[in-house]
Amino acid sequence: MYWDMTAFKFDEAKATQAACRLIHRRGGEIDYGSLVKLLYLVDREAIKRWGRPITGDQIVSMPRGPVLSTILDWVRNRFEVGEGTYWLAHIERCSSPRLRERKSPGLDDLSDAEVELIDGIAERFQDMSWPDLRDFCHDPENCPEWQDPGGSSAPIPFERVMESTGRSEEQIAISKSLARSSLRFDHVMKAALDV
């Protein structure tokens, strides 16, 4: 049975800081399709290395490849009430479909290893345009976890991403356990702070 990626808590600060780092590495502006693909590749590489994503966003299959669901909505300016405050404070649309950094969020929420991973993805894919990135993520040699959703969207289970990056069943089980523990800890801390 597959385990849902929503077991990870979406981290708006890390997602925003990672996005701004990628925008900076692309010269201060980026088309939103490229940003969405690069952030997906960042989370995929983090799952491969550490058994957990950086952003914690839900990964889904879309007709144009795998994407991070919340981030895709945000770059398209589809916000729920109260969502995206930190993102909007730091990232803005400069022309359709391009985004730029409004104000630097810094990198305080990212570890040195996470920044290094983001920079590595930026460097590896620096010469790829949005169509190149889309084609790369459609290729089963590169992203076998993506399956054509037939014009709709479908969640990509965490286990499928881990399996496609070469993680063992034991490593998957450990990652699942750590994610559950982290969510329980967050829940307990929230309850304690609400008292």
DOKE-612181 format. One record per residue: x, y negated, z of N, C-alpha, C in turn; residue in one letter. Coordinates in steps of 0.001 Angstrom, whole numbers, padded with zeros to 6 digits, always signed. Layout:
<nunus>
XYZXYZXYZA...
</nunus>
This chain:
<nunus>
+000841+001185+000000+000000+000000+000000+000887-001250+000000M+000526-002223-000820+001306-003449-000908+000951-004404+000218Y+001913-005193+000583+001797-006168+001658+001741-007552+001040W+000865-008387+001498+000624-009699+000909+001712-010701+001299D+002157-011497+000296+003165-012542+000551+002682-013584+001531M+001363-013689+001754+000868-014691+002686+001294-014375+004111T+001962-013247+004315+002490-012944+005631+003598-013925+006008A+004124-014628+005027+005098-015678+005299+004354-016999+005405F+004782-017823+006305+004161-019129+006485+004754-020102+005468K+003880-020787+004713+004347-021780+003770+005009-022913+004543F+006193-023302+004116+006961-024354+004786+007060-025561+003855D+006192-026538+004076+006134-027711+003202+007447-028484+003200E+008088-028605+004360+009349-029360+004425+010425-028676+003596A+010578-027365+003754+011588-026649+002975+011261-026682+001484K+009987-026514+001140+009586-026548-000264+009900-027914-000868A+009602-028978-000137+009843-030334-000625+011331-030608-000762T+012104-030219+000243+013550-030448+000197+014192-029644-000928Q+013739-028411-001130+014268-027597-002232+013898-028234-003572A+012664-028705-003707+012227-029344-004948+013055-030595-005219A+013257-031418-004206+014042-032647-004394+015489-032333-004753C+016030-031274-004182+017395-030874-004529+017476-030481-006009R+016489-029735-006470+016462-029338-007880+016254-030543-008793L+015390-031467-008390+015177-032690-009171+016481-033476-009259I+017159-033609-008133+018444-034320-008103+019450-033649-009035H+019490-032316-009004+020448-031572-009830+020114-031670-011321R+018869-032040-011648+018464-032232-013045+018546-033704-013457R+019235-034530-012677+019445-035922-013065+018396-036890-012562G+017565-036479-011619+016598-037382-011010+015178-037236-011509G+014974-036496-012598+013633-036226-013129+013588-034795-013641E+012373-034225-013612+012203-032859-014115+010760-032691-014578I+010540-031878-015622+009164-031578-015994+008632-030555-014991D+007347-030669-014706+006820-029850-013617+006877-028358-013910Y+006793-027952-015177+006906-026530-015501+008265-025970-015113G+009322-026733-015392+010676-026294-015013+010826-026230-013506S+010288-027222-012798+010396-027224-011335+009706-026004-010733L+008517-025694-011208+007780-024544-010689+008555-023251-010935V+009115-023091-012127+009879-021876-012431+011155-021798-011599K+011861-022923-011463+013104-022915-010684+012832-022600-009216L+011764-023161-008655+011425-022853-007258+011039-021387-007105L+010351-020825-008103+010063-019397-008069+011365-018591-008046Y+012294-018959-008914+013576-018244-008978+014383-018409-007696L+014259-019558-007038+014908-019775-005734+014329-018787-004720V+012991-018728-004617+012386-017811-003650+012701-016356-003998D+012700-016019-005262+013006-014650-005678+014425-014259-005252R+015378-015171-005464+016756-014879-005072+016895-014786-003550E+016159-015617-002826+016188-015542-001353+015636-014198-000879A+014564-013738-001506+014005-012425-001165+015021-011329-001460I+015704-011452-002579+016729-010466-002945+017862-010448-001914K+018323-011625-001514+019462-011700-000586+019094-011410+000858R+017984-012010+001319+017691-012018+002757+016385-011348+003138W+015607-010909+002145+014339-010270+002463+013250-011241+002867G+013415-012518+002549+012407-013536+002863+012570-014703+001900R+011467-015373+001578+011551-016535+000695+011980-017779+001461P+012336-018825+000754+012640-020114+001385+011357-020899+001620I+010483-020981+000606+009278-021808+000740+008165-021105+001499T+008086-019790+001401+006993-019048+002020+005695-019115+001224G+005734-019701+000036+004536-019860-000773+004106-018524-001370D+002816-018405-001658+002254-017212-002292+002717-017133-003745Q+003285-016004-004146+003708-015808-005523+002555-015162-006291I+002275-015726-007473+001202-015187-008302+001666-015024-009747V+001055-014052-010430+001239-013896-011871+000239-014805-012559S+000741-015615-013490-000098-016461-014324+000224-016107-015774M-000597-016533-016722-000315-016191-018121+001078-016620-018586P+001616-017710-018021+002946-018179-018422+004048-017691-017484R+003752-016673-016692+004777-016079-015842+004492-016239-014369G+005439-015808-013532+005266-015908-012088+005469-017342-011602P+004657-017747-010611+004747-019096-010045+004458-019049-008550V+004766-020150-007881+004411-020340-006482+003090-021114-006460L+002075-020530-005873+000699-021003-006001+000467-022422-005478S+000822-022698-004238+000591-024024-003657+001393-025072-004404T+002643-024764-004686+003501-025727-005381+002956-026017-006777I+002453-025010-007479+001854-025245-008785+000684-026223-008662L-000170-026002-007676-001288-026928-007460-000781-028338-007185D+000242-028460-006380+000738-029785-005994+001369-030520-007162W+002132-029830-008005+002729-030538-009145+001655-030934-010158V+000529-030257-010095-000614-030635-010939-001516-031656-010239R-001109-032097-009043-001869-033067-008230-003208-032521-007763N-003232-031254-007396-004437-030635-006835-004192-030373-005356R-004559-031321-004534-004333-031225-003098-005662-031011-002376F-005631-030177-001351-006760-030070-000437-006626-031216+000571E-007714-031552+001244-007680-032630+002231-006635-032323+003302V-005751-033270+003540-004729-033125+004576-003481-032376+004147G-003470-031847+002929-002307-031098+002446-001306-032017+001780E-000068-031593+001749+000928-032217+000904+001409-033585+001318G+001199-033970+002558+001606-035305+003011+003114-035500+002874T+003881-034548+003318+005338-034628+003245+005789-034610+001780Y+005201-033705+000991+005509-033601-000439+005251-034937-001127W+004077-035506-000925+003697-036761-001578+004562-037943-001140L+005081-037874+000074+005959-038948+000556+007304-038938-000168A+007664-037791-000778+008997-037643-001365+009029-037369-002862H+007927-036921-003439+007903-036559-004863+006716-037250-005523I+006982-037832-006702+005907-038505-007435+005993-038168-008915E+004856-038329-009570+004805-038171-011024+005318-039477-011623R+006277-039393-012540+006793-040608-013181+006229-040759-014584C+005873-039685-015213+005174-039661-016496+004707-038231-016676S+003671-038064-017407+003172-036708-017577+004061-035978-018584S+004560-034829-018298+004414-034013-017103+005663-034061-016213P+006279-035205-016057+007551-035293-015332+007362-035769-013896R+008266-035266-013039+008277-035631-011629+009630-036227-011288L+009663-037029-010224+010922-037560-009712+010834-037675-008200R+011983-037830-007630+012060-038025-006187+011657-039460-005866E+010688-039613-004973+010245-040934-004523+011201-041450-003449R+011539-040554-002536+012417-040883-001415+013076-039584-000960K+014368-039625-000708+015068-038405-000329+014589-037894+001033S+014219-036597+001085+013844-036017+002371+015051-035487+003153P+016231-035557+002536+017398-034934+003154+017321-033422+003013G+018146-032737+003779+018208-031275+003701+018157-030628+005086L+017653-031360+006071+017715-030907+007460+017003-029592+007744D+015955-029281+007002+015213-028051+007262+015805-026837+006543D+016742-027080+005636+017386-025995+004896+018733-025654+005526L+019031-024376+005601+020354-023955+006081+021385-024200+004989S+022650-024174+005367+023720-024318+004373+023629-023218+003310D+023292-022000+003744+023172-020884+002798+022008-021114+001832A+020913-021682+002320+019776-021966+001447+020121-023048+000421E+020830-024093+000864+021251-025147-000064+022183-024562-001120V+023085-023707-000695+024004-023060-001635+023240-022216-002655E+022215-021506-002199+021398-020696-003105+020676-021598-004117L+020065-022682-003641+019352-023619-004521+020312-024199-005562I+021484-024607-005111+022480-025160-006040+022925-024118-007063D+023033-022867-006620+023419-021799-007542+022368-021566-008620G+021094-021585-008228+020010-021438-009211+020019-022635-010159I+020186-023849-009614+020222-025054-010460+021341-024965-011486A+022504-024511-011047+023645-024407-011954+023440-023309-012995E+022944-022168-012548+022762-021034-013462+021784-021372-014591R+020746-022146-014269+019693-022431-015242+019711-023878-015730F+020829-024572-015540+020883-026004-015866+020609-026330-017325Q+020921-025430-018224+020731-025709-019647+019412-025169-020200D+018577-024617-019325+017313-024045-019795+016187-025067-019696M+015430-025180-020785+014237-026023-020813+013064-025237-020225S+011914-025904-020101+010716-025228-019606+010376-024004-020468W+010363-024080-021812+010076-022858-022585+011118-021751-022361P+012383-022146-022191+013428-021143-021928+013184-020452-020583D+012842-021242-019563+012580-020680-018231+011344-019786-018252L+010308-020223-018958+009093-019414-019094+009435-018075-019739R+010188-018105-020830+010562-016871-021525+011436-015981-020644D+012348-016586-019886+013205-015822-018984+012356-015068-017957F+011386-015759-017362+010552-015142-016329+009545-014141-016888C+009234-014222-018191+008356-013242-018837+009091-011954-019169H+010390-012012-019254+011184-010863-019676+011234-009821-018550D+010761-008594-018804+010777-007572-017757+012179-007188-017284P+013182-007515-018079+014565-007277-017633+014922-008239-016487E+014354-009446-016498+014681-010475-015505+013716-010504-014323N+012436-010357-014593+011404-010465-013553+010363-009363-013749C+010720-008116-013479+009776-007015-013715+008551-007056-012809P+008577-007865-011760+007426-007970-010861+006235-008680-011509E+006496-009486-012572+005409-010189-013248+004651-009216-014130W+003324-009278-014036+002452-008505-014912+001422-009468-015478Q+001167-009364-016762+000225-010257-017427-001151-010141-016771D-001668-011250-016230-002968-011198-015558-004151-011338-016514P-003893-011333-017820-004965-011382-018801-005744-012683-018800G-005035-013800-018760-005689-015102-018825-006126-015660-017487G-005900-014941-016424-006299-015387-015091-005057-015510-014216S-005178-015164-012966-004026-015095-012062-004220-013921-011117S-003103-013417-010591-003155-012294-009658-001968-012401-008716A-002188-012164-007418-001066-012204-006477-000002-011174-006845P+001247-011558-006624+002354-010605-006766+002728-010177-005354I+002497-008930-005019+002808-008465-003664+004300-008590-003344P+004561-008944-002111+005928-009087-001607+006755-007846-001900F+006160-006683-001649+006907-005437-001855+007346-005277-003305E+006497-005705-004234+006862-005574-005650+008060-006451-005987R+008104-007664-005408+009258-008539-005632+010511-007898-005039V+010391-007395-003812+011552-006758-003181+012023-005548-003965M+011085-004700-004397+011445-003516-005176+012141-003906-006471E+011634-004948-007131+012203-005342-008424+013587-005973-008275S+013935-006408-007066+015270-006965-006837+016214-005934-006211T+015750-004672-006155+016629-003594-005714+016634-003319-004225G+015658-003846-003492+015618-003581-002048+015046-002185-001777R+015560-001544-000737+015108-000203-000375+013824-000269+000453S+013165+000889+000608+011956+000954+001442+012271+000530+002875E+013436+000914+003378+013827+000536+004738+014000-000980+004851E+014631-001598+003863+014802-003050+003878+013462-003768+003787Q+012549-003225+002999+011212-003807+002883+010499-003732+004230I+010588-002584+004892+009938-002408+006198+010502-003388+007228A+011812-003598+007216+012436-004532+008156+011952-005953+007882I+011902-006346+006618+011427-007684+006259+009985-007890+006687S+009140-006882+006483+007747-006976+006897+007637-007168+008407K+008418-006409+009140+008389-006501+010598+008841-007884+011083S+009906-008392+010487+010399-009724+010876+009388-010817+010541L+008732-010705+009399+007725-011701+009018+006554-011687+009992A+006087-010493+010350+004981-010390+011310+005381-010981+012660R+006592-010692+013103+007071-011238+014382+007132-012753+014334S+007604-013297+013234+007702-014742+013082+006322-015390+013115S+005348-014784+012443+003988-015329+012454+003375-015263+013842L+003604-014154+014559+003094-014049+015940+003716-015114+016823R+005028-015329+016680+005717-016353+017460+005132-017738+017164F+004926-018047+015886+004323-019337+015509+002945-019498+016129D+002152-018419+016105+000804-018470+016675+000854-018725+018185H+001745-018015+018889+001883-018190+020336+002351-019613+020659V+003317-020107+019918+003823-021473+020163+002737-022521+019912M+001955-022331+018852+000875-023275+018566-000144-023265+019692K-000491-022070+020157-001458-021951+021251-000916-022606+022518A+000376-022408+022791+000979-022998+023997+001001-024523+023913A+001247-025054+022726+001309-026512+022558-000077-027151+022583L-001105-026362+022237-002476-026871+022241-003084-026919+023626D-002435-026309+024604-002969-026250+025976-002896-027607+026631V
</nunus>
